[in-house]
Amino acid sequence: MNILICYHSKTGNTEKIAESIAKGLESFEVSVRPAKDVDPNELKNYDVVFLGSGIYAGGIGKSAVNLIKNTTSFPKNFVLFSTHANNDPRYYGKAFKKVEKIIKRAGSQIIGAFDCIGENKNPKVVKLLLQSSPELEPAIELSKGHPNDEDFENAKNFAKSVIEKLQNK
Ligand SMILES: Cc1cc2nc3c(=O)[nH]c(=O)nc-3n(C[C@H](O)[C@H](O)[C@H](O)COP(=O)(O)O)c2cc1C
């Protein structure tokens, strides 16, 4: 099985999750790359494409969106993954909506999704957020240190199981 793991990561959290996913798939042919380095025309070369991003203002990163918008070469299977600072789905739950719509319209399927908390490592953004929405302080505190070893292990096991399920179909 030929697998691509690609991601948009501004501060490294989602990149680390991408690497954990790759660790779970060591027995396969896997390429791990930032989405900006992926040619939209190559997606069809893979059996499964894992597409990941941090969540920024409720959406996913531009390079991840553009990859899907600019391809006509859809693989059969996608897996989505993300990291987000707030654990309330109101702050991240709709991030992949546009991309999901394009994927489904093209006839591809989304065979799984993984997400976990990722500490916001941009102090300026955190400061502004706390000024405008002080009620978010507990969520910000909770996010510190994530993704952690448990998140990495979860991502690795998730990847293993999603591919095993596909193989057993
Ligand atoms: C500019 C900016 C906007 C963000 N907006 C959100 C948001 O809307 N919802 C959320 O849960 N987290 C938000 N976050 C937190 C990030 O999603 C989180 O830290 C994520 O792990 C970042 O991933 P990365 O390190 O791969 O870039 C934001 C972070 C930044 C820097």
Ligand as a Chemical Component Dictionary entry (heavy atoms), coordinates in Angstrom:
data_LIG
# 
_chem_comp.id                   LIG 
_chem_comp.type                 NON-POLYMER 
_chem_comp.pdbx_formal_charge   0 
_chem_comp.three_letter_code    LIG 
# 
loop_
_chem_comp_atom.comp_id 
_chem_comp_atom.atom_id 
_chem_comp_atom.alt_atom_id 
_chem_comp_atom.type_symbol 
_chem_comp_atom.charge 
_chem_comp_atom.model_Cartn_x 
_chem_comp_atom.model_Cartn_y 
_chem_comp_atom.model_Cartn_z 
_chem_comp_atom.pdbx_ordinal 
LIG C1  C1  C 0 -3.277 32.298 14.281 1  
LIG C2  C2  C 0 -3.813 31.128 15.071 2  
LIG C3  C3  C 0 -5.181 30.899 15.095 3  
LIG C4  C4  C 0 -5.706 29.801 15.817 4  
LIG N1  N1  N 0 -7.053 29.565 15.805 5  
LIG C5  C5  C 0 -7.547 28.489 16.477 6  
LIG C6  C6  C 0 -8.950 28.176 16.442 7  
LIG O1  O1  O 0 -9.743 28.841 15.792 8  
LIG N2  N2  N 0 -9.387 27.098 17.154 9  
LIG C7  C7  C 0 -8.538 26.319 17.891 10 
LIG O2  O2  O 0 -9.010 25.359 18.536 11 
LIG N3  N3  N 0 -7.200 26.563 17.910 12 
LIG C8  C8  C 0 -6.693 27.617 17.216 13 
LIG N4  N4  N 0 -5.332 27.848 17.219 14 
LIG C9  C9  C 0 -4.438 26.912 17.892 15 
LIG C10 C10 C 0 -3.838 25.911 16.906 16 
LIG O3  O3  O 0 -4.858 25.265 16.148 17 
LIG C11 C11 C 0 -3.044 24.819 17.621 18 
LIG O4  O4  O 0 -2.039 25.378 18.424 19 
LIG C12 C12 C 0 -2.460 23.831 16.628 20 
LIG O5  O5  O 0 -1.895 22.752 17.324 21 
LIG C13 C13 C 0 -1.412 24.484 15.744 22 
LIG O6  O6  O 0 -0.913 23.523 14.867 23 
LIG P1  P1  P 0 0.527  23.681 14.194 24 
LIG O7  O7  O 0 1.549  23.746 15.318 25 
LIG O8  O8  O 0 0.673  22.448 13.385 26 
LIG O9  O9  O 0 0.506  24.926 13.399 27 
LIG C14 C14 C 0 -4.810 28.958 16.539 28 
LIG C15 C15 C 0 -3.437 29.202 16.501 29 
LIG C16 C16 C 0 -2.930 30.264 15.781 30 
LIG C17 C17 C 0 -1.449 30.494 15.764 31 
# 
loop_
_chem_comp_bond.comp_id 
_chem_comp_bond.atom_id_1 
_chem_comp_bond.atom_id_2 
_chem_comp_bond.value_order 
_chem_comp_bond.pdbx_ordinal 
LIG C1  C2  SING 1  
LIG C2  C3  SING 2  
LIG C2  C16 DOUB 3  
LIG C3  C4  DOUB 4  
LIG C4  N1  SING 5  
LIG C4  C14 SING 6  
LIG N1  C5  DOUB 7  
LIG C5  C6  SING 8  
LIG C5  C8  SING 9  
LIG C6  O1  DOUB 10 
LIG C6  N2  SING 11 
LIG N2  C7  SING 12 
LIG C7  O2  DOUB 13 
LIG C7  N3  SING 14 
LIG N3  C8  DOUB 15 
LIG C8  N4  SING 16 
LIG N4  C9  SING 17 
LIG N4  C14 SING 18 
LIG C9  C10 SING 19 
LIG C10 O3  SING 20 
LIG C10 C11 SING 21 
LIG C11 O4  SING 22 
LIG C11 C12 SING 23 
LIG C12 O5  SING 24 
LIG C12 C13 SING 25 
LIG C13 O6  SING 26 
LIG O6  P1  SING 27 
LIG P1  O7  DOUB 28 
LIG P1  O8  SING 29 
LIG P1  O9  SING 30 
LIG C14 C15 DOUB 31 
LIG C15 C16 SING 32 
LIG C16 C17 SING 33 
# 
